[in-house]
């Protein structure tokens, strides 16, 4: 498991690095002390997981997550307990309050490890005409991939939109991103993957980002960086 430590305090980084030496599956591939450095490292190194502080130079950890085009798993490490609910709203695996309790750290790592293993084992994309099985409580569907118009991250689950249905499955958005064909599916932001064939409207925003509508779903905003990738992908 490749991880990055992101914290503006050197002592906090050193302490976490020391605690992580107890886990043989973890390889620390870098550290960052600010938002800009962290963003560059994440995009270049593509870690499996980041240990992320909240208050740092250049903005907070939530601002960093909004700016990313590569989306690792996130474990927050912070002195501020009051941001826990917001952390889980953005799909964090865990929220560790400093000073970090080694047993809580072990629990967080035990939660993220199987998720990463599943993603590593799923290294080939599905074809558009391949069928997938979806089960939500007592309802089941067997549908071709090309019918999926939108995937929405909701905590540890993902809502799949197709043919007017919106079942929830216990898979991460990152896992689905690794399986869906990149020629037709695009990661619009941290919360949504869209099927390009179902985009019905595109608006240019003042910040040069884009706002898209997918089959009547509320508009989905892309960051400027993602908008640039989208335009290049679509030849715009």
Secondary structure, DSSP 8 states (H G I E B T S, - for coil): -EEEEE-S-HHHHHHHHHHHTT-TT-EEEEEESBHHHHHHHHHHH--SEEEE-SEEBTEEHHHHHHH-SS--EEEEEES-GGGHHHHHHTT-SEEEESS--HHHHHHHHHHHHHHHHHHHH--S---TT-EEEEEETTEEEEEEGGG--EEEEETTEEEEEETTEEEEES--HHHHHHHS-TTTEEE-SSSEEEEGGGEEEEEE-TTS-EEEEETT---EEE-HHHHHHHHHHHT-
